[in-house]
Amino acid sequence: MLVVCAGDAKIDNPKYRAQFACKARMLSADEVEKMTGHGIGGVCPFANPKGVRTYLDISLKRFDTVFPACGSANSAIELTPDELFQYSNAVEWVDVCKGWQE
């Protein structure tokens, strides 16, 4: 699974475990491209390998637009959070992060 969140948000382990019934784990550098199809810095919620489920954290909803990567470290696209949800084929909005609330 891929969880997309705001750049100032961090995974909150208790929230994550409550949502997904497992512990969060970051991919190692060696696993990133193999598992996502994108290199580090370019991991994005688009065109991921079959079976990768994408979830969007509510930390993104406070912005008018967001700039997710598009497959490489030097590419991004400007989208509204609703467009990101649509084009990423996200499963659902989740609340699994901390550190971004005022």
DRENTOR-616488 format. One record per atom (N, C-alpha, C): residue in one letter; atom name; x, y, z; residue number from 1. Coordinates in Angstrom, 2 decimals, always signed. Layout:
<nodes>
[node a, CA, [X, Y, Z], NUM]
...
</nodes>
This chain:
<nodes>
[node m, N, [+0.83, -1.17, +0.00], 1]
[node m, CA, [+0.00, +0.00, +0.00], 1]
[node m, C, [+0.87, +1.23, +0.00], 1]
[node l, N, [+0.34, +2.29, -0.50], 2]
[node l, CA, [+1.03, +3.57, -0.54], 2]
[node l, C, [+0.15, +4.61, +0.15], 2]
[node v, N, [+0.69, +5.27, +1.15], 3]
[node v, CA, [-0.03, +6.34, +1.84], 3]
[node v, C, [+0.62, +7.66, +1.44], 3]
[node v, N, [-0.17, +8.55, +0.86], 4]
[node v, CA, [+0.31, +9.86, +0.44], 4]
[node v, C, [-0.14, +10.87, +1.48], 4]
[node c, N, [+0.81, +11.65, +1.99], 5]
[node c, CA, [+0.48, +12.65, +3.01], 5]
[node c, C, [+1.23, +13.94, +2.72], 5]
[node a, N, [+0.87, +14.99, +3.44], 6]
[node a, CA, [+1.55, +16.28, +3.29], 6]
[node a, C, [+3.00, +16.16, +3.73], 6]
[node g, N, [+3.84, +17.01, +3.18], 7]
[node g, CA, [+5.27, +16.95, +3.47], 7]
[node g, C, [+5.64, +17.23, +4.91], 7]
[node d, N, [+4.78, +17.92, +5.64], 8]
[node d, CA, [+5.07, +18.21, +7.04], 8]
[node d, C, [+4.39, +17.23, +7.99], 8]
[node a, N, [+3.76, +16.21, +7.46], 9]
[node a, CA, [+3.07, +15.20, +8.27], 9]
[node a, C, [+3.96, +13.97, +8.45], 9]
[node k, N, [+3.76, +13.31, +9.58], 10]
[node k, CA, [+4.49, +12.08, +9.88], 10]
[node k, C, [+3.48, +11.00, +10.26], 10]
[node i, N, [+3.78, +9.78, +9.91], 11]
[node i, CA, [+2.89, +8.68, +10.26], 11]
[node i, C, [+2.77, +8.59, +11.78], 11]
[node d, N, [+1.55, +8.49, +12.26], 12]
[node d, CA, [+1.25, +8.28, +13.68], 12]
[node d, C, [+0.98, +6.78, +13.83], 12]
[node n, N, [+1.91, +6.07, +14.46], 13]
[node n, CA, [+1.81, +4.62, +14.53], 13]
[node n, C, [+0.51, +4.10, +15.13], 13]
[node p, N, [+0.01, +4.66, +16.25], 14]
[node p, CA, [-1.27, +4.17, +16.77], 14]
[node p, C, [-2.45, +4.39, +15.79], 14]
[node k, N, [-2.48, +5.54, +15.12], 15]
[node k, CA, [-3.54, +5.79, +14.14], 15]
[node k, C, [-3.43, +4.82, +12.97], 15]
[node y, N, [-2.20, +4.60, +12.50], 16]
[node y, CA, [-1.97, +3.71, +11.37], 16]
[node y, C, [-2.43, +2.29, +11.72], 16]
[node r, N, [-2.02, +1.83, +12.89], 17]
[node r, CA, [-2.39, +0.48, +13.32], 17]
[node r, C, [-3.91, +0.34, +13.45], 17]
[node a, N, [-4.58, +1.37, +13.97], 18]
[node a, CA, [-6.03, +1.33, +14.09], 18]
[node a, C, [-6.71, +1.28, +12.72], 18]
[node q, N, [-6.15, +1.99, +11.74], 19]
[node q, CA, [-6.73, +2.04, +10.40], 19]
[node q, C, [-6.48, +0.75, +9.61], 19]
[node f, N, [-5.25, +0.25, +9.67], 20]
[node f, CA, [-4.86, -0.85, +8.78], 20]
[node f, C, [-4.58, -2.18, +9.49], 20]
[node a, N, [-4.66, -2.20, +10.81], 21]
[node a, CA, [-4.44, -3.42, +11.60], 21]
[node a, C, [-3.06, -4.03, +11.39], 21]
[node c, N, [-2.07, -3.17, +11.17], 22]
[node c, CA, [-0.69, -3.62, +11.08], 22]
[node c, C, [+0.23, -2.44, +11.36], 22]
[node k, N, [+1.50, -2.71, +11.57], 23]
[node k, CA, [+2.48, -1.66, +11.84], 23]
[node k, C, [+2.96, -1.04, +10.53], 23]
[node a, N, [+3.13, +0.28, +10.53], 24]
[node a, CA, [+3.66, +0.97, +9.35], 24]
[node a, C, [+5.12, +0.60, +9.15], 24]
[node r, N, [+5.52, +0.49, +7.89], 25]
[node r, CA, [+6.92, +0.19, +7.58], 25]
[node r, C, [+7.32, +0.93, +6.32], 25]
[node m, N, [+8.40, +1.67, +6.42], 26]
[node m, CA, [+8.95, +2.35, +5.25], 26]
[node m, C, [+9.73, +1.33, +4.43], 26]
[node l, N, [+9.70, +1.48, +3.13], 27]
[node l, CA, [+10.50, +0.62, +2.27], 27]
[node l, C, [+11.97, +1.00, +2.38], 27]
[node s, N, [+12.83, +0.02, +2.25], 28]
[node s, CA, [+14.26, +0.31, +2.19], 28]
[node s, C, [+14.56, +0.90, +0.81], 28]
[node a, N, [+15.70, +1.52, +0.68], 29]
[node a, CA, [+16.08, +2.12, -0.61], 29]
[node a, C, [+16.06, +1.07, -1.73], 29]
[node d, N, [+16.47, -0.14, -1.41], 30]
[node d, CA, [+16.49, -1.20, -2.43], 30]
[node d, C, [+15.09, -1.64, -2.84], 30]
[node e, N, [+14.13, -1.51, -1.94], 31]
[node e, CA, [+12.78, -1.96, -2.23], 31]
[node e, C, [+11.93, -0.94, -2.98], 31]
[node v, N, [+12.29, +0.33, -2.89], 32]
[node v, CA, [+11.42, +1.40, -3.41], 32]
[node v, C, [+11.06, +1.20, -4.88], 32]
[node e, N, [+12.03, +1.14, -5.76], 33]
[node e, CA, [+11.73, +1.02, -7.19], 33]
[node e, C, [+11.08, -0.32, -7.52], 33]
[node k, N, [+11.57, -1.37, -6.88], 34]
[node k, CA, [+11.02, -2.70, -7.13], 34]
[node k, C, [+9.53, -2.76, -6.78], 34]
[node m, N, [+9.15, -2.14, -5.66], 35]
[node m, CA, [+7.79, -2.24, -5.18], 35]
[node m, C, [+6.84, -1.18, -5.78], 35]
[node t, N, [+7.39, -0.01, -6.16], 36]
[node t, CA, [+6.53, +1.08, -6.65], 36]
[node t, C, [+6.67, +1.34, -8.14], 36]
[node g, N, [+7.78, +0.93, -8.72], 37]
[node g, CA, [+8.02, +1.26, -10.12], 37]
[node g, C, [+8.64, +2.63, -10.30], 37]
[node h, N, [+8.92, +3.33, -9.21], 38]
[node h, CA, [+9.48, +4.68, -9.25], 38]
[node h, C, [+10.70, +4.74, -8.34], 38]
[node g, N, [+11.68, +5.55, -8.73], 39]
[node g, CA, [+12.87, +5.72, -7.91], 39]
[node g, C, [+12.62, +6.66, -6.75], 39]
[node i, N, [+13.52, +6.63, -5.77], 40]
[node i, CA, [+13.42, +7.53, -4.62], 40]
[node i, C, [+13.38, +8.97, -5.12], 40]
[node g, N, [+12.48, +9.75, -4.56], 41]
[node g, CA, [+12.29, +11.14, -4.98], 41]
[node g, C, [+11.23, +11.29, -6.05], 41]
[node g, N, [+10.86, +10.18, -6.68], 42]
[node g, CA, [+9.85, +10.23, -7.73], 42]
[node g, C, [+8.65, +9.35, -7.45], 42]
[node v, N, [+8.61, +8.75, -6.27], 43]
[node v, CA, [+7.49, +7.88, -5.93], 43]
[node v, C, [+6.21, +8.72, -5.96], 43]
[node c, N, [+5.25, +8.24, -6.68], 44]
[node c, CA, [+4.01, +9.00, -6.85], 44]
[node c, C, [+2.81, +8.08, -6.77], 44]
[node p, N, [+1.63, +8.67, -6.66], 45]
[node p, CA, [+0.42, +7.86, -6.57], 45]
[node p, C, [-0.17, +7.46, -7.92], 45]
[node f, N, [+0.58, +7.65, -8.99], 46]
[node f, CA, [+0.09, +7.34, -10.33], 46]
[node f, C, [+0.87, +6.18, -10.93], 46]
[node a, N, [+0.19, +5.38, -11.72], 47]
[node a, CA, [+0.83, +4.32, -12.51], 47]
[node a, C, [+1.70, +3.40, -11.67], 47]
[node n, N, [+1.21, +3.04, -10.51], 48]
[node n, CA, [+1.94, +2.09, -9.68], 48]
[node n, C, [+1.63, +0.67, -10.13], 48]
[node p, N, [+2.48, -0.27, -9.75], 49]
[node p, CA, [+2.23, -1.65, -10.17], 49]
[node p, C, [+0.87, -2.17, -9.71], 49]
[node k, N, [+0.35, -3.10, -10.44], 50]
[node k, CA, [-0.95, -3.69, -10.11], 50]
[node k, C, [-0.91, -4.23, -8.68], 50]
[node g, N, [-1.97, -3.99, -7.97], 51]
[node g, CA, [-2.06, -4.48, -6.59], 51]
[node g, C, [-1.65, -3.47, -5.54], 51]
[node v, N, [-1.01, -2.36, -5.94], 52]
[node v, CA, [-0.64, -1.32, -4.98], 52]
[node v, C, [-1.88, -0.47, -4.72], 52]
[node r, N, [-2.32, -0.48, -3.47], 53]
[node r, CA, [-3.48, +0.32, -3.07], 53]
[node r, C, [-2.98, +1.66, -2.56], 53]
[node t, N, [-3.59, +2.74, -3.04], 54]
[node t, CA, [-3.20, +4.09, -2.65], 54]
[node t, C, [-4.24, +4.69, -1.72], 54]
[node y, N, [-3.75, +5.27, -0.62], 55]
[node y, CA, [-4.59, +5.96, +0.35], 55]
[node y, C, [-4.06, +7.38, +0.48], 55]
[node l, N, [-4.96, +8.35, +0.65], 56]
[node l, CA, [-4.56, +9.74, +0.84], 56]
[node l, C, [-4.89, +10.15, +2.27], 56]
[node d, N, [-3.91, +10.76, +2.94], 57]
[node d, CA, [-4.12, +11.23, +4.30], 57]
[node d, C, [-4.82, +12.58, +4.27], 57]
[node i, N, [-5.66, +12.82, +5.28], 58]
[node i, CA, [-6.42, +14.07, +5.34], 58]
[node i, C, [-5.53, +15.30, +5.51], 58]
[node s, N, [-4.26, +15.11, +5.82], 59]
[node s, CA, [-3.33, +16.25, +5.93], 59]
[node s, C, [-3.24, +17.01, +4.61], 59]
[node l, N, [-3.59, +16.38, +3.51], 60]
[node l, CA, [-3.55, +17.03, +2.19], 60]
[node l, C, [-4.75, +17.94, +1.95], 60]
[node k, N, [-5.84, +17.70, +2.65], 61]
[node k, CA, [-7.09, +18.42, +2.38], 61]
[node k, C, [-7.04, +19.90, +2.75], 61]
[node r, N, [-6.08, +20.33, +3.53], 62]
[node r, CA, [-6.03, +21.73, +3.95], 62]
[node r, C, [-5.46, +22.64, +2.87], 62]
[node f, N, [-4.94, +22.08, +1.80], 63]
[node f, CA, [-4.35, +22.86, +0.71], 63]
[node f, C, [-5.31, +22.99, -0.46], 63]
[node d, N, [-5.25, +24.13, -1.14], 64]
[node d, CA, [-6.03, +24.31, -2.36], 64]
[node d, C, [-5.49, +23.41, -3.47], 64]
[node t, N, [-4.16, +23.35, -3.56], 65]
[node t, CA, [-3.51, +22.46, -4.53], 65]
[node t, C, [-2.33, +21.77, -3.86], 65]
[node v, N, [-1.96, +20.62, -4.40], 66]
[node v, CA, [-0.81, +19.85, -3.92], 66]
[node v, C, [+0.07, +19.52, -5.13], 66]
[node f, N, [+1.30, +19.13, -4.87], 67]
[node f, CA, [+2.28, +18.89, -5.94], 67]
[node f, C, [+2.93, +17.51, -5.79], 67]
[node p, N, [+2.21, +16.43, -6.10], 68]
[node p, CA, [+2.82, +15.11, -5.99], 68]
[node p, C, [+3.87, +14.89, -7.09], 68]
[node a, N, [+4.84, +14.05, -6.75], 69]
[node a, CA, [+5.85, +13.66, -7.74], 69]
[node a, C, [+5.16, +12.90, -8.87], 69]
[node c, N, [+5.86, +12.84, -10.00], 70]
[node c, CA, [+5.29, +12.17, -11.18], 70]
[node c, C, [+6.23, +11.13, -11.77], 70]
[node g, N, [+6.96, +10.43, -10.93], 71]
[node g, CA, [+7.78, +9.34, -11.42], 71]
[node g, C, [+9.26, +9.59, -11.45], 71]
[node s, N, [+9.69, +10.84, -11.27], 72]
[node s, CA, [+11.12, +11.14, -11.21], 72]
[node s, C, [+11.33, +12.24, -10.18], 72]
[node a, N, [+12.58, +12.41, -9.75], 73]
[node a, CA, [+12.89, +13.38, -8.71], 73]
[node a, C, [+12.70, +14.83, -9.18], 73]
[node n, N, [+12.62, +15.04, -10.48], 74]
[node n, CA, [+12.49, +16.42, -10.97], 74]
[node n, C, [+11.17, +16.66, -11.70], 74]
[node s, N, [+10.14, +15.90, -11.34], 75]
[node s, CA, [+8.84, +16.13, -11.97], 75]
[node s, C, [+7.74, +16.13, -10.92], 75]
[node a, N, [+6.77, +17.00, -11.12], 76]
[node a, CA, [+5.62, +17.10, -10.23], 76]
[node a, C, [+4.46, +17.64, -11.04], 76]
[node i, N, [+3.27, +17.53, -10.48], 77]
[node i, CA, [+2.08, +18.06, -11.12], 77]
[node i, C, [+1.23, +18.76, -10.06], 77]
[node e, N, [+0.60, +19.85, -10.44], 78]
[node e, CA, [-0.26, +20.58, -9.51], 78]
[node e, C, [-1.70, +20.09, -9.66], 78]
[node l, N, [-2.28, +19.63, -8.56], 79]
[node l, CA, [-3.64, +19.11, -8.55], 79]
[node l, C, [-4.36, +19.58, -7.30], 79]
[node t, N, [-5.67, +19.66, -7.36], 80]
[node t, CA, [-6.44, +19.85, -6.14], 80]
[node t, C, [-6.45, +18.50, -5.41], 80]
[node p, N, [-6.71, +18.51, -4.11], 81]
[node p, CA, [-6.81, +17.22, -3.42], 81]
[node p, C, [-7.87, +16.29, -4.03], 81]
[node d, N, [-9.00, +16.84, -4.47], 82]
[node d, CA, [-10.02, +16.00, -5.10], 82]
[node d, C, [-9.52, +15.40, -6.41], 82]
[node e, N, [-8.78, +16.18, -7.20], 83]
[node e, CA, [-8.21, +15.65, -8.45], 83]
[node e, C, [-7.19, +14.56, -8.13], 83]
[node l, N, [-6.37, +14.78, -7.10], 84]
[node l, CA, [-5.40, +13.76, -6.70], 84]
[node l, C, [-6.11, +12.47, -6.34], 84]
[node f, N, [-7.18, +12.56, -5.60], 85]
[node f, CA, [-7.96, +11.37, -5.24], 85]
[node f, C, [-8.45, +10.65, -6.49], 85]
[node q, N, [-8.99, +11.41, -7.42], 86]
[node q, CA, [-9.53, +10.83, -8.65], 86]
[node q, C, [-8.44, +10.18, -9.51], 86]
[node y, N, [-7.38, +10.92, -9.80], 87]
[node y, CA, [-6.37, +10.44, -10.73], 87]
[node y, C, [-5.45, +9.37, -10.15], 87]
[node s, N, [-5.37, +9.32, -8.82], 88]
[node s, CA, [-4.54, +8.28, -8.20], 88]
[node s, C, [-5.33, +6.99, -7.97], 88]
[node n, N, [-6.63, +7.05, -8.27], 89]
[node n, CA, [-7.50, +5.91, -7.98], 89]
[node n, C, [-7.39, +5.49, -6.52], 89]
[node a, N, [-7.33, +6.47, -5.64], 90]
[node a, CA, [-7.18, +6.20, -4.21], 90]
[node a, C, [-8.36, +5.39, -3.70], 90]
[node v, N, [-8.07, +4.54, -2.73], 91]
[node v, CA, [-9.09, +3.72, -2.11], 91]
[node v, C, [-9.98, +4.58, -1.21], 91]
[node e, N, [-9.33, +5.42, -0.38], 92]
[node e, CA, [-10.09, +6.29, +0.51], 92]
[node e, C, [-9.17, +7.31, +1.17], 92]
[node w, N, [-9.80, +8.33, +1.77], 93]
[node w, CA, [-9.09, +9.28, +2.62], 93]
[node w, C, [-8.93, +8.62, +3.98], 93]
[node v, N, [-7.76, +8.77, +4.59], 94]
[node v, CA, [-7.50, +8.22, +5.91], 94]
[node v, C, [-6.91, +9.30, +6.82], 94]
[node d, N, [-6.94, +9.06, +8.11], 95]
[node d, CA, [-6.36, +9.95, +9.10], 95]
[node d, C, [-5.30, +9.16, +9.86], 95]
[node v, N, [-4.08, +9.12, +9.33], 96]
[node v, CA, [-3.02, +8.30, +9.94], 96]
[node v, C, [-1.75, +9.10, +10.22], 96]
[node c, N, [-1.83, +10.42, +10.20], 97]
[node c, CA, [-0.63, +11.23, +10.40], 97]
[node c, C, [-0.77, +12.19, +11.57], 97]
[node k, N, [+0.38, +12.72, +11.97], 98]
[node k, CA, [+0.45, +13.71, +13.05], 98]
[node k, C, [+1.45, +14.77, +12.66], 98]
[node g, N, [+1.50, +15.83, +13.47], 99]
[node g, CA, [+2.52, +16.86, +13.29], 99]
[node g, C, [+2.16, +17.98, +12.35], 99]
[node w, N, [+1.04, +17.87, +11.67], 100]
[node w, CA, [+0.68, +18.89, +10.69], 100]
[node w, C, [-0.40, +19.83, +11.20], 100]
[node q, N, [-1.12, +19.44, +12.25], 101]
[node q, CA, [-2.19, +20.28, +12.77], 101]
[node q, C, [-1.59, +21.46, +13.54], 101]
[node e, N, [-2.27, +22.59, +13.46], 102]
[node e, CA, [-1.81, +23.78, +14.19], 102]
[node e, C, [-2.16, +23.66, +15.65], 102]
</nodes>
